[in-house]
Amino acid sequence: METILTTVEDNILDALTFQLGSSSNYITERKSVSFYATGSNIYSPGGTTLLKFNLTDDSAWLDPSTLRLQFKLNNGMPGEVLRLLNANPANFFRRVIIRCNGVLIEDLDYYNRLTNMMMHLMPYHKKLNMAGETFPIDQQIDPRNPGNFYNQFDYKNASPIIRQNESITIQMPFLSGLFNCGKYLPLKYLQGLSIELIMVSHYKDAALMTQSMYDNVIPEPLWSITEPVIKCQVIQIDNSLQNGFTQRLLDGKSFPIHFTSFVTQIANAGNTPTPVVSITRAFTRLKAAYITMFKRIFRSDPGGATNEDALRTVECEHLGNAKEATLFYHPQYVYNGSDVGNAITGDQIDRPPRGYLQAAEIQGYYEYNPKCEVSYQVQLGSRVFPIMEVKTSQEAFYELLKTVGSHELSSTYALDILPREYRSWKFIMGVSFENAPGSSFSGVSTRNGDLLTIKLKGCRHVNAAPFAGFDALPYSEPEYIYVVLEADMVMSVSDVGIQVFD
């Protein structure tokens, strides 16, 4: 040991170093600015659904980390409270498109589902901090008795409520690779940065249905967005540095900006316990894939319907975690209609976090069975990931931790997913394709037309049975599979325009 220690070089500690740190006096000003939406000032699924913002400036540089969408959410139901899915304001938007000088930079489809998935991969307390910008989730009102209050201090259980005829102003950060690239964006050279947000198709895609809405006593949940504005900060740099950047472009050089973006593709699972999904998408460097499942949750028609069409009208839209944007389905999440559902009493039901429900209305519960494990493997060309098939939920969670870089015991980064949640409504399968995780451009290339094939098995509960009298409606197999591909991208800013390389 002593021999080895003699080769170690001594360095002066920072506590004994009295050299002053470097400064950034070339930044002459930082200010907060607002960009307003073009066109209408009122947006809803029943009206104008496209919010568009144009961020332009002849000299400022945008700090994208400060970018927020601020808007006022209005309850349009007189005499009724508005209950939302959770505290994520991205639930109102199905798609986000970012362009520079008319060139498509990012197209984030299924944006509401994507953001909820990524938020499950965040630490719990980070989400609590984010809730400070979105919805107050400390104390909620009982929707069945507006005079009573009950506490919902847990973010995961929060179902934000807006009282009758009221509005609330909230802010939404953007899940965007470009806006999280860590670089200031030169608005002058981008020649027009536009952000388009397309809202969900129906009011109920972002809000919960109540029994009164099912019985047509009151209309479906009505809400609208008004006064949308982009809040952010921009900086000004001194003329000598600004002229240096301009001269670089005039010399035919460019500014490459590296970022990571997401592409979501959806496939029909065919209600089979062994779905196979094939995807063709060309990337220079594919980093990872996140695979999730979805199934619409139904309950028995209180009117005693006897045909499948009538049964399908009673989708469990009062369950906040049973929506397309929030349900990352696992077959161990079962509900009434199974051969075990009617035997479960209220005391035995593990209630998924979806707000206040009476015991008689609880249709979903979690039942663990080791014989009901989903296994999967991904094939890309001639390679398979991982080499051996993932066969248990424990191993699937381990693969997910590796994908997000949180598998080391010394890591303080924790996912906001409890074990029973992972086996019921937060089931996210992760596959990493990186050779050197943490390094840029270490993923695999799919430019040669390699087919990405996802093979799943065991997507059926061991007690699987269809709804009584409806053999065509099996209750545990998934209907859809969502695949989120994460890839490295580069935006090149030059004197001739903007180019994107993926």
Secondary structure, DSSP 4 states (H G I P E B T S, - for coil): -HHHHTTSPP---GGG--PPPP--TTEEEEEEEEEEPSS-SEE-TTS--EEEEEE--SS-EEEEEEEEEEEEEEE--TTS-EEBSSS-GGGGEEEEEEEETTEEEEEEESHHHHHHHHHHTS-HHHHHHHHTTS---SEEE-TT-TT-EEE---GGG---EE-TT-EEEEEEE---TGGGSSS-EEHHHHT-EEEEEEE-SSGGGSB---HHHHTTSSPSP-EEEEEEEEEEEEEEE-HHHHHHHHHHHHTT--EEEEEEEEEEEEEE-TT-SS-EEEE----SSEEEEEEEEE---B---TT---SHHHHHTTB-TT-GGGSTTT-B--TTEEETTSTTGGG--GGG----S-S---GGG--EEE---TT---EEEEEETTEEEEEEEE-SHHHHHHHHHHHHT--STT-----S--HHHHTTTB--EEEE--SSTTSTT-SB--TT---EEEEEE--S-TT--BPTT-TT-BSSS-SEEEEEEEEEEEEEEETTEEEEE-
